[in-house]
Structure formats: C-alpha cells, structure tokens
Amino acid sequence: MRPLRLSSLLLSALLQCLPMVRVVSVQAMTGTSPILAILRFLSGATAVAGSFHAVSGASITLTNPSGGKVRTTNGIASPFRIELTYTEGNSILKPAIYDAVNLPPGFTQPAKSGSIWRIGGTPTRSGVYRNVRVTGYEHSNKIGHSATVVLEITVVDGLPVISSPPVGFTADAGTAGSLSVTATGGTLTYQWIKDDLELLNQTASTLTFASLSVTDSGTYRVRVQNSGGVVLSDPVVVTVVAANPPPEFTVSPTSVSVHEGEAFTLTSAATANGPVTYAWFKDTQPLGTTSSDFSVLSAASGDGGSYTVSATGAGGTTTSQPAIVTIAAPLSLGIPQAAADGIHLPFNGIPGRTYGLETREDLLTGTWTGAGEVIAGANPEFTVTESASGPHWYRVSAR
C-alpha cells in the first residue's frame, strides 16, 4: 500500500502546482495503477505547453482572423470574425463560447450573430496590440476542452483631416508673420514646403516668420501625416513687400550717336513710394542736372562719353545702366562723283541713321524740296540726275 499512497500524494501535489492540467485530472485518476496515473498526467502536461489547453494529442486550427492578425482604423467600427477549431484524435471540436482579454480600447467581447462569432466595437486608440488572447470553450459554461490563441491587432489612424488650412498674406518686410494649420487624426507630424522644396526643421503646425524679408515671398503648403497616410494642404501665396523699396526705372537712358552741332536728349523715368529726385553723371562726374531728362542743344566733341542717372527716393537710390553718347564730325557732303546713272553725292553719315537730301535752284532764296532719303551704311551717298533747268544746290540733314 505504501507505493500507492506515495503516488497519490505526488499526483495531488502536482495538481495543486499545475492548475493548467486539472482538466485531465479526472481521467488521470481512473488509471488502474498509480504508475499509469502519473504517466498519463505527465503526458497531459506536455500537451498543454504553449497556448492550447486540452488533453494530450489535441491541436488548434485558427480560421479567422487570417494569420492571427487584424488591421483596423481608429474611430471606425471594425468588427471581425473569430473562428477556431481544435481536434482530439478523430474528433473536431468547435467552441460553444469565446472569451477575449487584452482587447484594444473600444473593442467589445466576442458576441454571436447567427452561427458567427465576432469581436466588435470602434477602436479609440491607435497602436499595435500583440497580446490579445482569445479562448474558445467547448461548453458555454466554460468547462471541458478549451483552446487559446494570441492575436495581433493593429489600430492605425485614419487619414488626417485639415479643418483649418493655411491662409496666405501680404506683409511689409521686417514685420512678423505666420502660417498655421489645424488638423485632426491621432498623432500628427507636419512638414512645411515652399515652392515645392521642404523647409529644413519646419515641422510644427505653425510656420513663424520673426522678421519677413522679400526672399520669404513664395507659394507654401504643409504636409500632414499620421499612421493612416498623408494629406497636403492647398497652396497659399505669401507676398513680402519692401517697406520703402528704392526707385525702379521704367524708362532708362539709351545710347545715341550724333554729329557735332546736333542736339540730343537722354530720357529716364523712375517710380517709388513718394517723390523721386534725379542726378546725372558723365563718366562718373556729376553734371548738376536734377531732372529726369538730360539735353544738349549743340553737341561738341567733348560731349561724348558714358552717361548715367541716379534716382533717389525714400527707400534708397537706384542708378541706371550707362548710355554711351558718340559724337561724330559735323554732317557734310563730300565731292560729287559723276557716274552713268547720275551724280553721286557722298556724305559722312553715321551708319544706321536716316538722312534726307534736299535741293533748290538758288542758294539764298526759294524753298528746299526733298530729293531723296537713305539709311547710312559704311559709305553713304545720294544719287541724283542732272536737272535740265540748270544748276541746283543740295544739302543733307539727319532725320
């Protein structure tokens, strides 16, 4: 009798220390010998290792959810089906009831609809939940066989929603300004973009300009991102205006070539915030002229050179590009040359300029009439035919 008592005591102690195998204790005690009872007990203990609680030789098949993983979206109703079976020998056992622990916030316990068991609810917190344990029981009173599986439920945020998009603005240089966005959708990150280029370290919901400069002008967007995806705001325009910009030339003086004795005028015009004053320079030397135009009534050889004009306003001074004045010799006709087609009258025209030829019969009286017009080339000349009424006087003028 002593061996039997020792075996019974050993079995009792093991059952107290290993409650997970108590499901097989009744069967174990039905053995005809203490040795057989202990062997059956140890076999059952080996079968329970892991997440399955049943008698020796049983196995689990998880049909739903596929792969033991579920992906849902925060704030959206996300029921999913639960279905597992376990076999013992040739018997396939289907759970009569399910129970779940460690469900993400917002999910509810498994419930039956018709013949289908589902875990339902609307998740309220994003994250990855890797230790969701679902147990299926053979009987509704949770006795008999049971099997436990571990699920991984990933709750992602829905796409961000921009409730208050950025608003563009126009401001003076040197002032402060900002662009801001308000969005919802869980844990959000931001990236500001200017003219399609990401702005370094600008990853807050507000883009702040402590002191605006003209270079801050441009088109801005913000990218809002969470675990559910990315949205871009509509583009907005920021315009920064210099508080007192320097004058800007709308008309700049242009280069000119004239003959000695001719008049010439250099013209300019500039705009600014407020009045504009002008100052003319020849070869960097001030000329004392303070109007927008500079005129010479009769050019001399010394009037040739490089001319600039500066325009000054409240925002500063702007200087024009130089205009080159070229002074050619006084306009005159050369020695006439007889030819088969008439008389050629050469003159010292400036290439590119237009000249006119005039004539009359008497040097001192009468009216000068036009006798031709040419655009001067490298060797400019007029061609005239001899008049039948006698000699004529000719003169040339620049147009």
DRENVEX-951616 format. One record per residue (C-alpha): residue in one letter; x, y, z; residue number from 1. Coordinates in steps of 0.02 Angstrom, whole numbers, plus 32768, in hexadecimal, padded with zeros to 4 digits. Layout:
BEGIN
<site "A",<X,Y,Z>,NUM>
...
This chain:
BEGIN
<site "M",<8000,8000,8000>,1>
<site "R",<8090,8076,801D>,2>
<site "P",<80B5,8090,7F61>,3>
<site "L",<8001,80BA,7F3F>,4>
<site "R",<7FFB,813D,7FC9>,5>
<site "L",<809B,818F,7F8C>,6>
<site "S",<805B,8196,7ED9>,7>
<site "S",<7FB6,81DF,7F0F>,8>
<site "L",<800A,8263,7F77>,9>
<site "L",<807F,828D,7EE9>,10>
<site "L",<7FEF,829E,7E70>,11>
<site "S",<7F90,830C,7EE8>,12>
<site "A",<8025,837E,7EFF>,13>
<site "L",<8042,838E,7E45>,14>
<site "L",<7F8C,83BA,7E27>,15>
<site "Q",<7F9C,8447,7EA5>,16>
<site "C",<803A,848A,7E53>,17>
<site "L",<7FFE,8477,7D9E>,18>
<site "P",<7F49,84B1,7D95>,19>
<site "M",<7F52,84BC,7CD8>,20>
<site "V",<7F46,83FF,7CCB>,21>
<site "R",<7EB9,83E6,7D46>,22>
<site "V",<7E48,83C7,7CB1>,23>
<site "V",<7E95,831C,7CA2>,24>
<site "S",<7E9A,82F2,7D5B>,25>
<site "V",<7DFA,828D,7D57>,26>
<site "Q",<7E35,8223,7CC8>,27>
<site "A",<7EE0,820E,7D19>,28>
<site "M",<7E97,81CB,7DBA>,29>
<site "T",<7E36,8144,7D5F>,30>
<site "G",<7ED6,80E2,7D3A>,31>
<site "T",<7EE3,8034,7D86>,32>
<site "S",<7F8E,8054,7DD1>,33>
<site "P",<7FE4,80EB,7E20>,34>
<site "I",<8070,80DB,7DA2>,35>
<site "L",<7FF5,80E8,7D10>,36>
<site "A",<7FA0,817D,7D5E>,37>
<site "I",<8042,81DC,7D6E>,38>
<site "L",<8074,81B4,7CBB>,39>
<site "R",<7FCF,81F3,7C77>,40>
<site "F",<7FDF,8290,7CDD>,41>
<site "L",<808B,82B7,7C9A>,42>
<site "S",<8050,8299,7BE8>,43>
<site "G",<7FC3,8315,7C01>,44>
<site "A",<803A,8396,7C48>,45>
<site "T",<80A5,838C,7BAB>,46>
<site "A",<800E,83A8,7B3B>,47>
<site "V",<7FDC,8448,7B94>,48>
<site "A",<8082,84A0,7B76>,49>
<site "G",<8067,853F,7B12>,50>
<site "S",<7FBC,8590,7AF9>,51>
<site "F",<7F4E,84F5,7AE9>,52>
<site "H",<7EF6,84AB,7B7E>,53>
<site "A",<7EB0,83FF,7B57>,54>
<site "V",<7ED6,834A,7B6A>,55>
<site "S",<7F6B,82F5,7B1F>,56>
<site "G",<7F6D,82E5,7A61>,57>
<site "A",<7EFE,837E,7A3E>,58>
<site "S",<7F29,840A,79C3>,59>
<site "I",<7EE5,84B6,7994>,60>
<site "T",<7EB2,84FA,78EA>,61>
<site "L",<7E92,85B7,78E3>,62>
<site "T",<7E20,85DD,784F>,63>
<site "N",<7DF8,8693,7873>,64>
<site "P",<7E47,870F,787C>,65>
<site "S",<7EC0,86D7,77F4>,66>
<site "G",<7F71,86C6,7833>,67>
<site "G",<7F3C,86FE,78E0>,68>
<site "K",<7F4D,87B6,78AE>,69>
<site "V",<7ECA,8840,78A3>,70>
<site "R",<7EE1,88F0,785E>,71>
<site "T",<7E5F,8974,7888>,72>
<site "T",<7E4C,8A30,7883>,73>
<site "N",<7E3B,8A9E,791C>,74>
<site "G",<7D8B,8AE4,792F>,75>
<site "I",<7D3B,8A6E,78B1>,76>
<site "A",<7CCC,89DB,78E0>,77>
<site "S",<7D38,8942,78C2>,78>
<site "P",<7CE4,889B,78E9>,79>
<site "F",<7D44,87FF,78B9>,80>
<site "R",<7D19,8748,78BA>,81>
<site "I",<7D5F,86CB,7939>,82>
<site "E",<7D65,8614,790A>,83>
<site "L",<7DD6,858B,794A>,84>
<site "T",<7DC9,84CE,7958>,85>
<site "Y",<7E2F,844F,79B5>,86>
<site "T",<7E3B,8397,799A>,87>
<site "E",<7E57,8307,7A10>,88>
<site "G",<7E77,8266,79B6>,89>
<site "N",<7DF3,8257,7930>,90>
<site "S",<7D7C,82D3,7983>,91>
<site "I",<7D6D,8388,7949>,92>
<site "L",<7D30,83F6,79D7>,93>
<site "K",<7CE4,84A3,79B5>,94>
<site "P",<7CD9,8521,7A43>,95>
<site "A",<7C2F,8542,7A8D>,96>
<site "I",<7C69,85E9,7AD5>,97>
<site "Y",<7CFC,8660,7AC4>,98>
<site "D",<7D50,86D3,7B3E>,99>
<site "A",<7DD6,875A,7B1E>,100>
<site "V",<7E53,87BA,7B88>,101>
<site "N",<7EC8,884C,7B63>,102>
<site "L",<7E57,8892,7ADB>,103>
<site "P",<7E84,8941,7A9B>,104>
<site "P",<7E19,89CD,7AE5>,105>
<site "G",<7D70,89D8,7A90>,106>
<site "F",<7D60,8920,7A63>,107>
<site "T",<7CDC,88B2,7AB5>,108>
<site "Q",<7CD9,87FC,7AEB>,109>
<site "P",<7CB1,8778,7A67>,110>
<site "A",<7BF8,876C,7A40>,111>
<site "K",<7B97,86F3,79D5>,112>
<site "S",<7B2D,8726,7940>,113>
<site "G",<7AD7,8690,78F6>,114>
<site "S",<7B5F,860E,78EB>,115>
<site "I",<7BEE,868C,78E2>,116>
<site "W",<7C55,86CE,7973>,117>
<site "R",<7C9A,877E,7963>,118>
<site "I",<7D00,87F8,79C8>,119>
<site "G",<7CB4,88A2,79A8>,120>
<site "G",<7CC4,8956,79DC>,121>
<site "T",<7D16,89F7,79A4>,122>
<site "P",<7DCE,8A0A,79D4>,123>
<site "T",<7DF9,8AA9,7A30>,124>
<site "R",<7EB6,8AA2,7A3A>,125>
<site "S",<7F36,8A7D,79B4>,126>
<site "G",<7FC2,8A02,79D0>,127>
<site "V",<7FFA,894E,79B9>,128>
<site "Y",<7FAF,88D4,7A36>,129>
<site "R",<800F,8831,7A2C>,130>
<site "N",<7FCB,87D3,7AC3>,131>
<site "V",<7F11,87C7,7AA2>,132>
<site "R",<7EE1,871B,7AE4>,133>
<site "V",<7E41,86C8,7AA8>,134>
<site "T",<7E08,8625,7AF8>,135>
<site "G",<7D86,85B0,7AB0>,136>
<site "Y",<7D2A,853B,7B26>,137>
<site "E",<7CD7,8498,7AF9>,138>
<site "H",<7C42,84BC,7B6A>,139>
<site "S",<7BEA,8560,7B8F>,140>
<site "N",<7C0C,854A,7C49>,141>
<site "K",<7CC6,854B,7C20>,142>
<site "I",<7CE9,849A,7C58>,143>
<site "G",<7D33,840F,7BF4>,144>
<site "H",<7DAD,842F,7B67>,145>
<site "S",<7DEF,84DF,7B43>,146>
<site "A",<7E6B,852C,7ACB>,147>
<site "T",<7EC2,85D6,7AD0>,148>
<site "V",<7F0C,8635,7A3E>,149>
<site "V",<7F6F,86D7,7A3E>,150>
<site "L",<7F3D,875F,79C2>,151>
<site "E",<7F96,87FC,7989>,152>
<site "I",<7F22,8890,796E>,153>
<site "T",<7F68,892B,791A>,154>
<site "V",<7F01,89CA,792A>,155>
<site "V",<7F39,8A51,78B2>,156>
<site "D",<7EFE,8B04,78A7>,157>
<site "G",<7E8B,8B38,781B>,158>
<site "L",<7ECC,8BB7,779E>,159>
<site "P",<7EEA,8C60,77EF>,160>
<site "V",<7E5F,8CDE,77D8>,161>
<site "I",<7E91,8D94,77C1>,162>
<site "S",<7E0B,8DFB,7816>,163>
<site "S",<7E61,8EA5,7809>,164>
<site "P",<7ED8,8EB4,7774>,165>
<site "P",<7F64,8F35,7767>,166>
<site "V",<7F33,8FE3,772B>,167>
<site "G",<7FA9,9049,76BE>,168>
<site "F",<7FD0,90FF,76E2>,169>
<site "T",<8029,919B,76A7>,170>
<site "A",<809A,91F8,7721>,171>
<site "D",<8125,9277,7729>,172>
<site "A",<81D8,923F,773C>,173>
<site "G",<8216,9242,77EF>,174>
<site "T",<816E,9216,783A>,175>
<site "A",<813E,9170,7889>,176>
<site "G",<80C9,90F2,7839>,177>
<site "S",<8093,903D,7841>,178>
<site "L",<803A,8FB0,77E7>,179>
<site "S",<7FDD,8F2F,784D>,180>
<site "V",<7F76,8E93,7834>,181>
<site "T",<7EFA,8E37,78A2>,182>
<site "A",<7EDF,8D7E,7882>,183>
<site "T",<7E98,8CE5,78D9>,184>
<site "G",<7EC4,8C2D,78CC>,185>
<site "G",<7F26,8BE8,795F>,186>
<site "T",<7FE1,8C03,796A>,187>
<site "L",<800C,8C80,78E2>,188>
<site "T",<80B0,8CBC,7897>,189>
<site "Y",<80C7,8D55,782A>,190>
<site "Q",<813D,8D8E,77A0>,191>
<site "W",<8135,8E3C,7752>,192>
<site "I",<815F,8E4E,769B>,193>
<site "K",<818D,8EEC,7639>,194>
<site "D",<818D,8EEC,757C>,195>
<site "D",<818D,8E2C,757C>,196>
<site "L",<8226,8E23,75EF>,197>
<site "E",<821E,8DE5,76A3>,198>
<site "L",<8250,8E68,7723>,199>
<site "L",<82D7,8E28,7797>,200>
<site "N",<829C,8E0C,784B>,201>
<site "Q",<81F0,8E59,782A>,202>
<site "T",<818A,8DC9,7872>,203>
<site "A",<810E,8E1F,78E6>,204>
<site "S",<8058,8E47,78C3>,205>
<site "T",<8088,8F00,78B7>,206>
<site "L",<810D,8F4A,7846>,207>
<site "T",<814A,8FEB,7896>,208>
<site "F",<81A5,907C,7844>,209>
<site "A",<81F8,90E7,78CA>,210>
<site "S",<822B,916C,784C>,211>
<site "L",<81ED,915B,7799>,212>
<site "S",<8260,917D,7707>,213>
<site "V",<823D,9189,764E>,214>
<site "T",<828A,90DC,7637>,215>
<site "D",<81FF,9092,76A1>,216>
<site "S",<8184,90B6,7615>,217>
<site "G",<8147,9016,75C2>,218>
<site "T",<80C7,8F8A,75BE>,219>
<site "Y",<80B4,8F22,765C>,220>
<site "R",<8062,8E7B,7688>,221>
<site "V",<8066,8E0B,7720>,222>
<site "R",<806B,8D4D,7721>,223>
<site "V",<800C,8CFC,77B1>,224>
<site "Q",<802F,8C44,77D5>,225>
<site "N",<7FFB,8BBC,784F>,226>
<site "S",<7FFE,8AFE,7851>,227>
<site "G",<7F6A,8AFD,77D9>,228>
<site "G",<7FB9,8B64,774E>,229>
<site "V",<7FE3,8C12,770E>,230>
<site "V",<7F7F,8CAA,76D8>,231>
<site "L",<7FBE,8D4E,768B>,232>
<site "S",<7F6E,8DF6,76A7>,233>
<site "D",<7F3F,8E64,7614>,234>
<site "P",<7FCA,8EDD,75E1>,235>
<site "V",<7FC6,8F8E,7624>,236>
<site "V",<802C,9026,75F1>,237>
<site "V",<8094,9093,7664>,238>
<site "T",<80C7,913C,761E>,239>
<site "V",<8147,91A6,7679>,240>
<site "V",<8155,925C,7643>,241>
<site "A",<81EC,92C6,766C>,242>
<site "A",<81AB,934F,76DE>,243>
<site "N",<8207,93D6,767B>,244>
<site "P",<824E,9387,75DF>,245>
<site "P",<82CD,93EC,757C>,246>
<site "P",<828F,943E,74DB>,247>
<site "E",<8279,93CE,7444>,248>
<site "F",<829E,940E,7394>,249>
<site "T",<820E,93FF,731A>,250>
<site "V",<8270,945D,7294>,251>
<site "S",<832E,9452,728C>,252>
<site "P",<839F,94C2,7223>,253>
<site "T",<83DA,9473,7181>,254>
<site "S",<847A,948B,711E>,255>
<site "V",<847B,9507,7090>,256>
<site "S",<84F0,9540,7002>,257>
<site "V",<84E6,95F3,6FC1>,258>
<site "H",<8549,966C,6F58>,259>
<site "E",<859C,9704,6FA0>,260>
<site "G",<8520,9790,6FA5>,261>
<site "E",<848B,971C,6FB8>,262>
<site "A",<841C,971B,7051>,263>
<site "F",<83FF,967D,70B5>,264>
<site "T",<8397,964D,714E>,265>
<site "L",<83AB,95BE,71C8>,266>
<site "T",<8306,958C,7219>,267>
<site "S",<82DD,952F,72BA>,268>
<site "A",<824B,950F,732F>,269>
<site "A",<8240,94B4,73D7>,270>
<site "T",<81B8,9488,7454>,271>
<site "A",<81C0,947A,7512>,272>
<site "N",<8158,9490,75B0>,273>
<site "G",<8158,954C,75B6>,274>
<site "P",<81B9,95CE,7552>,275>
<site "V",<8253,95A6,74E9>,276>
<site "T",<82E8,9617,74C8>,277>
<site "Y",<8367,9600,743C>,278>
<site "A",<8420,9620,7426>,279>
<site "W",<847F,960F,7381>,280>
<site "F",<8535,95DB,736F>,281>
<site "K",<85AF,95D7,72DE>,282>
<site "D",<863F,9560,72F5>,283>
<site "T",<8611,955C,73B0>,284>
<site "Q",<861E,9619,73BC>,285>
<site "P",<857F,9675,73F4>,286>
<site "L",<8530,96E6,7371>,287>
<site "G",<84C0,9749,73E8>,288>
<site "T",<8422,9717,738C>,289>
<site "T",<8394,96DE,73FF>,290>
<site "S",<8308,96BF,7383>,291>
<site "S",<82D8,9617,733A>,292>
<site "D",<831F,9648,728E>,293>
<site "F",<83C8,968D,725A>,294>
<site "S",<83D6,96F6,71BA>,295>
<site "V",<8461,9745,7154>,296>
<site "L",<842A,97C5,70D2>,297>
<site "S",<84CA,97C1,7069>,298>
<site "A",<853D,972E,7082>,299>
<site "A",<85F8,9749,7087>,300>
<site "S",<867F,96C5,707C>,301>
<site "G",<8697,96CF,7139>,302>
<site "D",<85E3,9699,7157>,303>
<site "G",<860A,95E6,7129>,304>
<site "G",<8616,956B,71B9>,305>
<site "S",<85B7,94FA,7231>,306>
<site "Y",<851C,9544,7283>,307>
<site "T",<84BA,9502,7319>,308>
<site "V",<842B,9544,7381>,309>
<site "S",<8403,951B,7435>,310>
<site "A",<8352,951E,747B>,311>
<site "T",<833F,9539,7536>,312>
<site "G",<82A3,951A,759F>,313>
<site "A",<8275,94F3,7653>,314>
<site "G",<82B2,943F,763E>,315>
<site "G",<835D,9468,75F8>,316>
<site "T",<83B4,948C,7553>,317>
<site "T",<83B4,942E,74AE>,318>
<site "T",<8431,9452,7423>,319>
<site "S",<8409,9431,736C>,320>
<site "Q",<8472,93CE,72F4>,321>
<site "P",<84EC,943E,7294>,322>
<site "A",<84B9,948C,71EF>,323>
<site "I",<8548,94AD,7176>,324>
<site "V",<8545,9551,7115>,325>
<site "T",<85B0,9551,7077>,326>
<site "I",<85D9,95F7,7021>,327>
<site "A",<8601,95EE,6F67>,328>
<site "A",<8649,9677,6EF9>,329>
<site "P",<85D0,96FE,6EBD>,330>
<site "L",<855C,96BE,6E35>,331>
<site "S",<859A,96EF,6D88>,332>
<site "L",<8592,96BD,6CD0>,333>
<site "G",<862E,967F,6C79>,334>
<site "I",<866D,969F,6BC8>,335>
<site "P",<85EB,9670,6B44>,336>
<site "Q",<8618,95DF,6AD2>,337>
<site "A",<85D2,95CF,6A23>,338>
<site "A",<8595,9522,69F1>,339>
<site "A",<852D,94D2,6969>,340>
<site "D",<8490,94D4,69D5>,341>
<site "G",<84A4,9589,6A0C>,342>
<site "I",<850A,95E9,6A8C>,343>
<site "H",<853C,9595,6B2E>,344>
<site "L",<853F,9606,6BC6>,345>
<site "P",<85A2,95B5,6C54>,346>
<site "F",<858A,95EF,6D08>,347>
<site "N",<85CE,95C0,6DB4>,348>
<site "G",<8531,956F,6DFB>,349>
<site "I",<852E,9506,6E98>,350>
<site "P",<8507,9451,6E6A>,351>
<site "G",<8455,9424,6E93>,352>
<site "R",<840F,94D4,6E97>,353>
<site "T",<8398,9518,6E13>,354>
<site "Y",<83C8,95B0,6DAC>,355>
<site "G",<8369,961D,6D33>,356>
<site "L",<83A5,967D,6C99>,357>
<site "E",<8355,9725,6C6E>,358>
<site "T",<836F,9799,6BDA>,359>
<site "R",<8343,9844,6B92>,360>
<site "E",<837C,98AD,6AFF>,361>
<site "D",<83B8,9947,6B5D>,362>
<site "L",<8427,993F,6BF5>,363>
<site "L",<83D9,99D6,6C4B>,364>
<site "T",<8324,99D0,6C15>,365>
<site "G",<82A0,9950,6BF0>,366>
<site "T",<825F,98B6,6C4A>,367>
<site "W",<82C3,981C,6C6F>,368>
<site "T",<826F,9781,6C2A>,369>
<site "G",<8292,96CC,6C4C>,370>
<site "A",<8303,9672,6BD2>,371>
<site "G",<8319,95C9,6C25>,372>
<site "E",<8331,956A,6CC8>,373>
<site "V",<83AB,94E0,6CF8>,374>
<site "I",<83DF,947C,6D91>,375>
<site "A",<8499,9493,6DA6>,376>
<site "G",<850B,9400,6D8E>,377>
<site "A",<85C7,93F2,6D8E>,378>
<site "N",<85DB,946E,6CFC>,379>
<site "P",<8539,94CF,6CF2>,380>
<site "E",<850B,9535,6C58>,381>
<site "F",<8479,957C,6BF6>,382>
<site "T",<8461,9567,6B3A>,383>
<site "V",<8410,95F5,6AD8>,384>
<site "T",<83F4,9615,6A1F>,385>
<site "E",<842B,96BA,69CE>,386>
<site "S",<839B,9736,69C7>,387>
<site "A",<836C,977B,6919>,388>
<site "S",<8343,9824,6964>,389>
<site "G",<83F5,984B,6996>,390>
<site "P",<8461,983A,6A31>,391>
<site "H",<8417,9810,6ADC>,392>
<site "W",<844E,981E,6B8F>,393>
<site "Y",<8448,9787,6C02>,394>
<site "R",<844D,976C,6CBD>,395>
<site "V",<8443,96D2,6D2D>,396>
<site "S",<83F0,96C5,6DD8>,397>
<site "A",<83E1,963F,6E5B>,398>
<site "R",<8334,9601,6E82>,399>
